[in-house]
Amino acid sequence: MFNIRNMIAAALLGAALGFSLPALADNLAAMQAEHQTWVEEHAAHIQEHQRQNLEHKRLQLAIAKLQKWLAEHELKNAKHAQAIADHSADISAHEKALSGTGKSADLMAKHAQLAEQHTKMNALHGEMNALHADVIAIVEAVEKQPCCSAAHHSQGCKCAKQGQGCKCAKQSQ
């Protein structure tokens, strides 16, 4: 931005070169206005970049949380699969005992153990359903985010989702 000293120096130089002072003043005022516009545009671009960086960080955190939940989910699935396999083996052993000459007290104890396993498995299914709901909520939140910013596409949307539910196309119009 021009200060008074620069404006006086420019006016004296212009006068020495034969330019009229009113024309120089108009040119200087126009340049100052243009420079001020550039400063404001740069400030707006910086602000947009900061907003986008914050949004990217927020999305990265959501993705990290989703990846953590998926890893936990895979671990729970593996434990659940093992529990089902163990339970199937227990049922097979119980059926063999029923067909043999097993003691009634042993069979009743085994029934109680199998009922407890069923209760635990039902609780595990409830946890998995809650985890699925959390994962779905995160995925839906990420999908609602625009895939690009209108500030970066002054000549129209150029993103990969163009014409396929792209949210930035509406912003850039």
C-alpha positions as CSV (number, residue, x, y, z in Angstrom):
1,M,0.0,0.0,0.0
2,F,1.2,3.5,-0.8
3,N,2.1,5.9,2.0
4,I,2.1,9.7,1.8
5,R,5.9,9.9,1.2
6,N,5.6,7.5,-1.8
7,M,2.6,9.5,-3.2
8,I,4.5,12.8,-2.9
9,A,7.6,11.3,-4.6
10,A,5.5,9.8,-7.4
11,A,3.7,13.2,-7.9
12,L,7.0,15.1,-8.0
13,L,8.5,12.5,-10.4
14,G,5.4,12.6,-12.6
15,A,5.5,16.4,-12.7
16,A,9.1,16.4,-13.6
17,L,8.4,14.1,-16.5
18,G,5.5,16.3,-17.7
19,F,2.5,14.4,-16.4
20,S,-0.3,16.5,-14.9
21,L,-0.8,16.2,-11.1
22,P,-4.6,15.4,-11.4
23,A,-3.9,12.5,-13.8
24,L,-1.2,11.2,-11.5
25,A,-3.4,11.5,-8.5
26,D,-6.2,9.6,-10.4
27,N,-3.7,6.8,-11.4
28,L,-2.4,6.5,-7.9
29,A,-5.9,6.3,-6.4
30,A,-6.8,3.7,-9.0
31,M,-3.6,1.7,-8.1
32,Q,-4.3,2.0,-4.4
33,A,-7.9,0.8,-4.9
34,E,-6.7,-2.2,-7.0
35,H,-4.0,-3.1,-4.4
36,Q,-6.6,-2.9,-1.7
37,T,-8.9,-5.2,-3.7
38,W,-5.9,-7.7,-4.0
39,V,-5.3,-7.5,-0.3
40,E,-8.9,-8.3,0.4
41,E,-8.9,-11.1,-2.1
42,H,-5.8,-12.6,-0.6
43,A,-7.3,-12.4,2.9
44,A,-10.4,-14.2,1.6
45,H,-8.3,-16.9,0.0
46,I,-6.3,-17.3,3.2
47,Q,-9.5,-17.6,5.2
48,E,-10.9,-20.1,2.8
49,H,-7.7,-22.2,3.0
50,Q,-7.8,-22.1,6.8
51,R,-11.4,-23.2,6.8
52,Q,-10.7,-26.0,4.4
53,N,-7.7,-27.1,6.4
54,L,-9.8,-27.3,9.5
55,E,-12.5,-29.2,7.6
56,H,-9.9,-31.7,6.3
57,K,-8.5,-32.2,9.9
58,R,-12.1,-32.8,11.1
59,L,-12.7,-35.3,8.4
60,Q,-9.3,-37.0,9.0
61,L,-10.3,-37.4,12.7
62,A,-13.6,-38.9,11.7
63,I,-11.9,-41.3,9.3
64,A,-9.4,-42.3,12.0
65,K,-12.2,-42.9,14.4
66,L,-14.0,-44.9,11.8
67,Q,-10.9,-47.0,11.1
68,K,-10.5,-47.6,14.9
69,W,-14.1,-48.7,15.1
70,L,-13.7,-51.0,12.1
71,A,-10.6,-52.6,13.6
72,E,-12.5,-53.1,16.9
73,H,-15.4,-54.5,14.9
74,E,-13.2,-57.0,13.1
75,L,-11.7,-58.1,16.4
76,K,-15.2,-58.6,17.9
77,N,-16.3,-60.5,14.8
78,A,-13.4,-62.8,15.2
79,K,-14.2,-63.4,18.9
80,H,-17.8,-63.9,18.0
81,A,-17.0,-66.4,15.3
82,Q,-14.8,-68.3,17.8
83,A,-17.6,-68.2,20.4
84,I,-20.1,-69.6,17.9
85,A,-17.6,-72.4,16.9
86,D,-17.1,-73.2,20.6
87,H,-20.8,-73.1,21.2
88,S,-21.5,-75.4,18.3
89,A,-19.0,-77.9,19.8
90,D,-20.7,-77.6,23.2
91,I,-24.1,-78.3,21.6
92,S,-22.7,-81.3,19.7
93,A,-21.1,-82.7,23.0
94,H,-24.4,-82.0,24.8
95,E,-26.4,-83.9,22.1
96,K,-24.0,-86.8,22.4
97,A,-24.5,-86.8,26.2
98,L,-28.3,-86.8,25.8
99,S,-28.1,-89.8,23.5
100,G,-25.8,-91.6,26.0
101,T,-26.1,-92.5,29.6
102,G,-25.1,-89.1,31.0
103,K,-26.1,-88.0,34.5
104,S,-29.1,-85.6,34.8
105,A,-27.2,-83.1,37.0
106,D,-24.4,-82.9,34.5
107,L,-26.9,-82.3,31.7
108,M,-28.7,-79.6,33.7
109,A,-25.4,-77.8,34.4
110,K,-24.5,-78.0,30.7
111,H,-27.9,-76.5,29.8
112,A,-27.2,-73.6,32.2
113,Q,-23.8,-73.0,30.7
114,L,-25.2,-73.0,27.2
115,A,-28.0,-70.6,28.3
116,E,-25.3,-68.2,29.7
117,Q,-23.3,-68.4,26.4
118,H,-26.5,-67.5,24.5
119,T,-27.0,-64.4,26.8
120,K,-23.4,-63.3,26.2
121,M,-23.8,-63.7,22.5
122,N,-27.0,-61.7,22.4
123,A,-25.2,-58.9,24.3
124,L,-22.3,-59.1,21.8
125,H,-24.8,-58.8,19.0
126,G,-26.3,-55.7,20.7
127,E,-22.8,-54.1,20.9
128,M,-22.1,-54.9,17.2
129,N,-25.4,-53.3,16.2
130,A,-24.6,-50.2,18.2
131,L,-21.1,-50.1,16.5
132,H,-22.7,-50.5,13.1
133,A,-25.0,-47.5,13.8
134,D,-22.0,-45.4,14.8
135,V,-20.1,-46.4,11.7
136,I,-23.1,-45.6,9.5
137,A,-23.5,-42.2,11.1
138,I,-19.9,-41.3,10.4
139,V,-20.0,-42.5,6.8
140,E,-23.2,-40.5,6.2
141,A,-21.6,-37.4,7.7
142,V,-18.5,-37.8,5.5
143,E,-20.7,-38.4,2.4
144,K,-22.6,-35.1,3.1
145,Q,-19.3,-33.1,2.9
146,P,-18.7,-31.3,-0.4
147,C,-16.0,-32.9,-2.4
148,C,-14.4,-29.6,-3.4
149,S,-14.7,-25.9,-2.9
150,A,-16.3,-23.4,-5.2
151,A,-13.4,-21.0,-4.5
152,H,-11.1,-23.4,-6.3
153,H,-13.3,-23.8,-9.3
154,S,-14.0,-20.4,-10.7
155,Q,-14.4,-22.1,-14.1
156,G,-16.9,-24.7,-12.9
157,C,-16.6,-28.0,-11.0
158,K,-13.8,-30.3,-12.0
159,C,-14.2,-32.9,-9.3
160,A,-14.4,-36.6,-9.9
161,K,-18.1,-36.7,-8.7
162,Q,-19.3,-34.2,-11.3
163,G,-22.8,-35.1,-12.4
164,Q,-23.0,-37.9,-9.9
165,G,-24.4,-36.2,-6.8
166,C,-21.5,-33.7,-6.6
167,K,-22.3,-31.1,-3.9
168,C,-19.7,-28.6,-5.1
169,A,-21.5,-28.2,-8.5
170,K,-24.2,-26.3,-6.7
171,Q,-21.7,-24.1,-4.9
172,S,-19.8,-23.2,-8.0
173,Q,-22.8,-22.0,-9.9
